[in-house]
């Protein structure tokens, strides 16, 4: 999220609660929400994971053979810390 505290706040529009906002009366935050009503800057999405793919990635970390890699090319699931002892 970053160091900007405002990045942690959400609006009703970010979570698709358009039905919950009415501008037919005054309320705290109205001046901030009105400009966002037409085109919210963020939208909540849901990721749907394929269970077999997730198990494949985890399995590759503990068994023999090649490890899965993410888009940056680094192996998935390794520790970046030096061993202690």
C-alpha positions as CSV (number, residue, x, y, z in Angstrom):
1,X,0.0,0.0,0.0
2,X,2.9,2.4,0.5
3,X,3.6,5.0,3.1
4,X,0.6,7.3,2.1
5,X,-2.1,6.8,4.7
6,X,-4.8,7.9,2.3
7,X,-4.1,4.8,0.2
8,X,-5.6,2.7,3.0
9,X,-9.0,4.5,2.9
10,X,-11.8,3.2,0.7
11,X,-14.9,4.8,-0.6
12,X,-18.3,3.1,-1.2
13,X,-17.5,3.3,-4.9
14,X,-14.3,1.3,-4.5
15,X,-16.3,-1.7,-3.2
16,X,-19.2,-1.3,-5.7
17,X,-21.7,0.1,-3.1
18,X,-23.1,2.6,-5.6
19,X,-26.6,1.8,-4.3
20,X,-25.7,3.0,-0.8
21,X,-24.8,6.5,-1.8
22,X,-27.5,9.2,-2.4
23,X,-26.7,12.8,-2.9
24,X,-30.2,14.1,-2.1
25,X,-29.1,15.3,1.3
26,X,-26.0,16.7,3.1
27,X,-23.6,14.4,4.9
28,X,-20.0,14.4,6.0
29,X,-17.8,13.5,3.1
30,X,-20.2,14.4,0.3
31,X,-17.9,17.0,-1.2
32,X,-15.2,14.3,-1.5
33,X,-17.5,11.6,-2.9
34,X,-19.4,13.6,-5.5
35,X,-16.4,13.9,-7.9
36,X,-15.8,10.1,-7.6
37,X,-19.3,9.0,-8.4
38,X,-18.9,9.2,-12.2
39,X,-15.6,7.3,-12.4
40,X,-14.1,5.9,-9.3
41,X,-10.3,5.6,-9.4
42,X,-10.3,2.1,-7.9
43,X,-12.5,-1.0,-8.1
44,X,-12.5,-4.0,-5.9
45,X,-11.9,-7.3,-7.7
46,X,-11.8,-10.9,-6.6
47,X,-9.2,-13.4,-7.6
48,X,-10.3,-16.9,-8.2
49,X,-7.5,-19.5,-7.6
50,X,-7.4,-22.9,-9.2
51,X,-6.7,-25.2,-6.3
52,X,-4.6,-27.6,-8.4
53,X,-2.4,-24.8,-9.5
54,X,-1.9,-23.5,-6.0
55,X,-1.0,-27.0,-4.8
56,X,1.4,-27.4,-7.7
57,X,3.3,-24.3,-6.6
58,X,3.5,-25.3,-3.0
59,X,4.5,-28.9,-3.9
60,X,7.4,-27.5,-6.1
61,X,8.9,-25.8,-3.0
62,X,9.3,-29.0,-1.0
63,X,9.9,-31.8,-3.5
64,X,12.6,-32.6,-6.0
65,X,12.5,-31.0,-9.5
66,X,12.2,-27.5,-10.8
67,X,10.6,-24.8,-8.7
68,X,7.8,-22.6,-10.1
69,X,8.8,-19.1,-11.0
70,X,6.8,-15.9,-11.0
71,X,6.8,-13.3,-13.7
72,X,10.0,-11.6,-12.5
73,X,11.8,-14.9,-13.0
74,X,12.7,-15.5,-9.4
75,X,11.8,-18.9,-7.8
76,X,8.6,-18.9,-5.7
77,X,8.7,-19.5,-2.0
78,X,12.4,-19.2,-1.0
79,X,13.8,-17.3,2.0
80,X,15.9,-14.3,1.4
81,X,17.6,-14.4,4.8
82,X,20.9,-16.0,5.6
83,X,20.8,-19.1,7.9
84,X,21.1,-18.4,11.6
85,X,23.6,-20.3,13.7
